[in-house]
Amino acid sequence: MTGEGHMPTEIIVNGVRHAVDAEPEAPLLSVLRDDLELTGTKYGCGEGQCGACTVLIDGAPAHSCITRLASVAGKRITTIEGLAAGGRLHPVQEAFLHAGAMQCGYCTAGMIVASAGLLASNPNPSEAQIKQALEGNICRCGTYPRIVGAVRMAARSGGPHA
């Protein structure tokens, strides 16, 4: 037992097991940023509406600001830091760079993670499917056409997806 009266929660983040000593009801976003120092995942609205905090949980996009630590015990969590592999960027990261699909960059990590999740489940999505998959992610700068173009580019690359 910890001094706070609860057992550490084991989570798997970017392939690494962690025993996290945080309240079971703590937002996953806080655990990632404050306890594990993975700051690529951003705090946006805190209400699951903007998508800046998107991570993959067992391969599916989820808003980490409204996901409680206890609900992800033992699950595989992938953050923006975990998408690159073997010293190479994920195809979606490469496509976002090539397409200039970011302006201020605040939404970028969430958009990339959500897009990687989409391509893992649907390697050749239509434009409508891309837009639907990214509905929960807001870009305040309005670079949506470049974001959709980047996802299509990543899909065409045929590279490994999340």
Secondary structure, DSSP 8 states (H G I E B T S, - for coil): --TTSS--EEEEETTEEEEE-S-TTSBHHHIIIIIS--TTS---SSSSSS-TTEEEETTEEEETTS-BGGGGTT-EEE-GGGT-BTTB--HHHHHHHHHT--SS-TTHHHHHHHHHHHHHH-SS--HHHHHHHTTT---TT--HHHHHHHHHHHHHHT----
